[in-house]
Amino acid sequence: MLLYMEQKTENSANPSGKKQLPLLSVLPPDRMPAPYLYQITVTTGSMLGAGTSARIGFQVFGSRNKTTVRMMNPGGESLLRGGTYDVIMPLRTSLGHLELLHIWHDNTGVDEASWFLRDIIVKDLQTQDAYQFICYDWLSEDRGDFQVQKVLHVATREQLGSFSSLFRENTDAMFYDQHLWISPFVSPEGSTFTKSERLSCCCAVFSSIMLSNAMWYKSEEGFLTKNTVYDLGFVQITLQELYVSAMTVVMVLPVVLVPARLFRVEVPDPILAPGIRRSSKYGLFRDRLSRWSKYLAWFLVAMVSVVSSFFVILYSLDWGREKSEAWLKTFFFSFGFSSLVAETGQILALATLFALICNQRSSDKQKTYNIKKDELHVHLYDHKAPQKVYPPGAVSEKRMKVKNEQRRKFFLVMKDYVLLFLFVVILFFISHHDKDPFAFHASQTLSDTLLEDHDSITTADEFWTWTEEILLPVLYPSFWYNGWKMKYLDRQFPLYTEAFRIGPLRLTQFRKAADDLATEHSQNGWMVATGNGTSTCWKFNVTGMMSHNSGCTSQYSMELPTLLDLATTLFSDLQDNEWIDKYTDYLVLELSLYYPAQKLFSSLRLTVKQEDIGYLSTYVTVATHRLFQYENDSDYVTLVSYLIFLSLFVVHLIKEVITIRKEGRKFFSATWNILALTSIIGCAAAICIFGIRYHSASEALAKLVEAKGELGIDHFVDLSSSFWWDEALKTVLAIVVFITTLTLLRVVRFSKTIASFIALPGAMKNDLIGFSVISAIAFMAFSCSGMLVFGTHMKAYTNVVDTNFALFEMLLGRFFAEEILESNRYVGPIFFTFFMVFIFILLVNFLVTIICDAIASGVYIAHDHDQELADYIWKSFQGMFGIHVPPPEDVITDELKETELNATLQIIEESLNETLDVTSSLCAYNTVDGYFSTIHDHDINQQQFSVEVSRGNEYELETMSPSTSSNIKEQVENILMTHEEDTARYEEAQNESRRRAGSMLKKKLAERRMKTQTKPNDHEKETMVLCAQEMMEQHVADEERLEHQQRMNRRLVQSKLRQKITLRGMQKRDNLK
């Protein structure tokens, strides 16, 4: 495993196979001599993806001078994540007090282009003044502020000494470099503490935790006390286990600190730069000590791992199952406490302490080196300045800003969509798992057995017959199928079900108010009694049958006996005494049942309502719900989903509150915002109802415990409240799922298709108003006629509401053709035919036509539609799946063309200035002025210059020393090569100018031709030709003027160079004399 991690470390340190930037390197100067030295320390961030292989350029600006464009890694060497690199930068003169640093990269390297720059320290090696430039940001096109260049100001003492800056600096690599359990997998690539060493420390600590926990569980009994702190059902957490876990973490702390500190002792790497040596306080002794510390750390890790594992095996031989499980729980608690609490807390505490006490200077953060300037200068004379990377131009920056804005919007859209999609998925999961799949079958079984043929009840006699023949035999079974008598417990299970009856059946009657004629019914069982004051109420005048209500109310309840004979006798007495009469409003039969195998509770409610004409109608409600919560593993998975749902709800709530505070009243004017706000309110309501349901279920279970007698539950237990809240929660969840699913369109409303779909109601509103009026009138006409014709024969046409529902079902495809034909064979076919032709064919097709016309109109909501973002997202997904689509040609405006041309000319001018500055270094130093003379020219003809040097200055070159002559010739050749490149760029710019002039001429001719819109006559042709000739002549004159100016500048450069070389030769001869 360690060898694998070591190999993984080597591969991850250089995934692309590119050469790495040395920890110490020297930047070749543009010209020599360069006696003034600066040491630059660059620190890369430790987070994932912080390294880069892009070419990095920078410029330093001081109070006296500024550097030219310098390259930190000219060959594209990689800067590793978490690495610190020192760069020696020679210059001709001092920059003075440093003020700004401009840094950028060329965004190459494919997946390794992004770069997180932590800070840069620039130290003047002559005055030992250090300047720190703090960045802590990405130089990237797809991260941070989407910029690949930064302008950094030098940090002040207040900024460097502030607590926030020091705390951020100390905790920057907390989880990546210092956390013991996380760093083996995400440690910085530039760290000297390798992943294999980190993993070995983890193995040692892991085995030490096992041994420390095992030492608390000896072979003697008596220490396993049961002080339960929390009981999760499948596992119990005791106070002793928590104590052992905490003490174990304290005991293994030295095992964590000592090997890690020894491994972190840095082994100095060899320095390959000539003229530079490492400055060390201890010299060779420290190098040897750092190497021996690694060996000692490996020895300690190996010994701790082997010894701990050996003693754990010995301890476990005397354990039983109980101690092994207790030790295993304690071990997991110790490991979790060490990884989540101890390590993180330790790092935060140390970072806070260092930020409050320590205030390290910027110069102390850099390594010190012994530099021999003579040896370094000799080495630098043979190096050529690398090719430079300039900052992004204005045109590139504009394009980059547009691209970055699209990328930023894309990330925001994807973040919102992922959060909302996850929210909807969790809602679907909760809605699905909150309803048991067996609940439907349980309810259906109860309806088919206990309530069989209940819809046939129309009179009171039929009700008594149904209870005697169907309800009571099924509810109170007495014998098995083979004739054996059932035991008492078996008689509590209704026939053909697996449900256990909870208590007896309850029968409740709600009566109408008594009137003056009610006294005549007193002999039948019901009598009118006087309550409080002048109020009257009903009382059932049958002795010994039931307990009467103490108050004067219109509700009368009774519980049936639990034996079949007694229940049958009771119902016979009620029928004989006309318990159901014309003053009965409705009856309610209630029963509670329990399914032991599935742990489900069912509530059955049969309502028998007496209509005004004496007709009885029945309504049935059967609900099945789980009152027991969190008893198995799947319930805890549901609990975790509840917690995730609550977290996502808080996130969406905070997001909507921030949006409301930002937009104010405008927020409520958008339909999408109202929809999202409705979803938030619905989720809040669902959370409240869930809490009420949980409390109601707990109360229902408490009632069951209280109603338990010697032989079971003797009284009826009302569970209707819990079932009502359960049904309310399911209803609210259904509404919330529907609304939240629709809000997914809110995130993707930038699409033209979605924007067009949303704009359809607004485009159709004028047509829909007229269509709705006509449809409503026609629908009501068929509804009224259908109710009049079929109302006496079909139940579906008995009232207005049922008739409208029946016609609407016909619109959806459910036809009542046979019933209509049977009820009226003459009018029925005519009614059905006219309805299908007029409503189903004409009006429905009219509606489809209105929708198609609105879609064809191409209307969409302008402020929601963003075609550029839609194209960018589509191209991003195509690139993700490897689909190559040739990019369309970019339309470049005249403004962008002019900006691009100016940027190109500026780069050429800077390059020429640098080249002329290098040329001036070849001239003699002016002792009177104290400065080198400067040549302000832009081009040199290589061939003429070489001829002049060979003819006119042979003597001067011969009098010089061979080394000096060869150096001057080599530098002159470099100058000429640079000027040749600049000349090519200048000619390319001239060619581009000619092409632009020609295109402008063609464009003007085309515009003039379009304005005339007719065939031009001879006079117009002559005018156009004259204008074109005039423009061409002007362009030729401009070219001749530029060429003349170029020749004059070339001659001036040649004469000045000739004078300088002659002057240097004369000084050389005087020195020889």
Stockholm file with secondary structure:
# STOCKHOLM 1.0

chainA/1-1073         MLLYMEQKTENSANPSGKKQLPLLSVLPPDRMPAPYLYQITVTTGSMLGAGTSARIGFQVFGSRNKTTVRMMNPGGESLLRGGTYDVIMPLRTSLGHLELLHIWHDNTGVDEASWFLRDIIVKDLQTQDAYQFICYDWLSEDRGDFQVQKVLHVATREQLGSFSSLFRENTDAMFYDQHLWISPFVSPEGSTFTKSERLSCCCAVFSSIMLSNAMWYKSEEGFLTKNTVYDLGFVQITLQELYVSAMTVVMVLPVVLVPARLFRVEVPDPILAPGIRRSSKYGLFRDRLSRWSKYLAWFLVAMVSVVSSFFVILYSLDWGREKSEAWLKTFFFSFGFSSLVAETGQILALATLFALICNQRSSDKQKTYNIKKDELHVHLYDHKAPQKVYPPGAVSEKRMKVKNEQRRKFFLVMKDYVLLFLFVVILFFISHHDKDPFAFHASQTLSDTLLEDHDSITTADEFWTWTEEILLPVLYPSFWYNGWKMKYLDRQFPLYTEAFRIGPLRLTQFRKAADDLATEHSQNGWMVATGNGTSTCWKFNVTGMMSHNSGCTSQYSMELPTLLDLATTLFSDLQDNEWIDKYTDYLVLELSLYYPAQKLFSSLRLTVKQEDIGYLSTYVTVATHRLFQYENDSDYVTLVSYLIFLSLFVVHLIKEVITIRKEGRKFFSATWNILALTSIIGCAAAICIFGIRYHSASEALAKLVEAKGELGIDHFVDLSSSFWWDEALKTVLAIVVFITTLTLLRVVRFSKTIASFIALPGAMKNDLIGFSVISAIAFMAFSCSGMLVFGTHMKAYTNVVDTNFALFEMLLGRFFAEEILESNRYVGPIFFTFFMVFIFILLVNFLVTIICDAIASGVYIAHDHDQELADYIWKSFQGMFGIHVPPPEDVITDELKETELNATLQIIEESLNETLDVTSSLCAYNTVDGYFSTIHDHDINQQQFSVEVSRGNEYELETMSPSTSSNIKEQVENILMTHEEDTARYEEAQNESRRRAGSMLKKKLAERRMKTQTKPNDHEKETMVLCAQEMMEQHVADEERLEHQQRMNRRLVQSKLRQKITLRGMQKRDNLK
#=GR chainA/1-1073 SS CHHHHHHHHHHHHSTTCCCBCCSEEECCCSSSCCCEEEEEEEEECCSTTCCBCSCEEEEEEESSCBCCCEESSTTCCBBCTTCEEEEEEEESSCCCSEEEEEEEECCCSGGGCCEEEEEEEEEETTTTEEEEEEEEEEESSSSTTSCSEEEEEBCCHHHHHSHHHHHHHHSTTIIIIICTTTHHHHCCTTCSSCHHHHHHHHHHHHHHHHHHHHHTSCSSSSCCCCCEEEECSSCEEEHHHHHHHHHHHHHTHHHHHHHHHHHTSCCCCCCCSTTEEECCSSTHHHHHHHHHHHHHHHHHHHHHHHHHHHHHHHHHTTCCHHHHHHHHHHHHHHHHIIIIIIHHHHHHHHHHHHHHHCCCCTGGGSCCEEECHHHHHHHHHTCCCCCCCCCCCHHHHHHHHHHHHHHHHHHHHHHHHHHHHHHHHHHHHHHHHTSCTHHHHHHHHHHHHTTTTGGGCCSHHHHHHHIIIIIHHHHSCCBCTTSCBCCTTGGGSCTTCCCEEEEEEEEEEEECCCCGGGGGGGGGTEEEEECSTTCEEEEECCTTTCCCCSSCCSEEEEECCSSHHHHHHHHHHHHHTTSSCTTEEEEEEEEEEEETTTTEEEEEEEEEEECTTSCEEEEEEEEEECCCCSCSHHHHHHHHHHHHHHHHHHHHHHHHHHHHHHHGGGGGGSHHHHHHHHHHHHHHHHHHHHHHHHHHHHHHHHHHHHTBCSSSBCSCCCCHHHHHHHHHHHHHHHHHHHHHHHTHHHHTTTSHHHHHHHHHHHHHHHHHHHHHHHHHHHHHHHHHHHHHHHTTTCGGGSSHHHHHHHHHHHHHTCCCHHHHHHHCTTHHHHHHHHHIIIIIIIIHHHHHHHHHHHHHTTCCCTTTCCHHHHHHHHHHHHHHTTCCCCCCCCCCCHHHHHHHHHHHHHHHHHHHHHHHHHHHTTSCCCTTTCSCCCCCCSCCCHHHHHHHHHHHSHHHHHHSCHHHHHHHHHHHHHHHHHHHHHHHHHHHHHHHHHHHHHHHHHHHHHHHHHHHCSCCCHHHHHHHHHHHHHHHHHHHHHHHHHHHHHHHHHHHHHHHHHHHHHHHHHHHHHHHC
#=GC SS_cons          CHHHHHHHHHHHHSTTCCCBCCSEEECCCSSSCCCEEEEEEEEECCSTTCCBCSCEEEEEEESSCBCCCEESSTTCCBBCTTCEEEEEEEESSCCCSEEEEEEEECCCSGGGCCEEEEEEEEEETTTTEEEEEEEEEEESSSSTTSCSEEEEEBCCHHHHHSHHHHHHHHSTTIIIIICTTTHHHHCCTTCSSCHHHHHHHHHHHHHHHHHHHHHTSCSSSSCCCCCEEEECSSCEEEHHHHHHHHHHHHHTHHHHHHHHHHHTSCCCCCCCSTTEEECCSSTHHHHHHHHHHHHHHHHHHHHHHHHHHHHHHHHHTTCCHHHHHHHHHHHHHHHHIIIIIIHHHHHHHHHHHHHHHCCCCTGGGSCCEEECHHHHHHHHHTCCCCCCCCCCCHHHHHHHHHHHHHHHHHHHHHHHHHHHHHHHHHHHHHHHHTSCTHHHHHHHHHHHHTTTTGGGCCSHHHHHHHIIIIIHHHHSCCBCTTSCBCCTTGGGSCTTCCCEEEEEEEEEEEECCCCGGGGGGGGGTEEEEECSTTCEEEEECCTTTCCCCSSCCSEEEEECCSSHHHHHHHHHHHHHTTSSCTTEEEEEEEEEEEETTTTEEEEEEEEEEECTTSCEEEEEEEEEECCCCSCSHHHHHHHHHHHHHHHHHHHHHHHHHHHHHHHGGGGGGSHHHHHHHHHHHHHHHHHHHHHHHHHHHHHHHHHHHHTBCSSSBCSCCCCHHHHHHHHHHHHHHHHHHHHHHHTHHHHTTTSHHHHHHHHHHHHHHHHHHHHHHHHHHHHHHHHHHHHHHHTTTCGGGSSHHHHHHHHHHHHHTCCCHHHHHHHCTTHHHHHHHHHIIIIIIIIHHHHHHHHHHHHHTTCCCTTTCCHHHHHHHHHHHHHHTTCCCCCCCCCCCHHHHHHHHHHHHHHHHHHHHHHHHHHHTTSCCCTTTCSCCCCCCSCCCHHHHHHHHHHHSHHHHHHSCHHHHHHHHHHHHHHHHHHHHHHHHHHHHHHHHHHHHHHHHHHHHHHHHHHHCSCCCHHHHHHHHHHHHHHHHHHHHHHHHHHHHHHHHHHHHHHHHHHHHHHHHHHHHHHHC
//
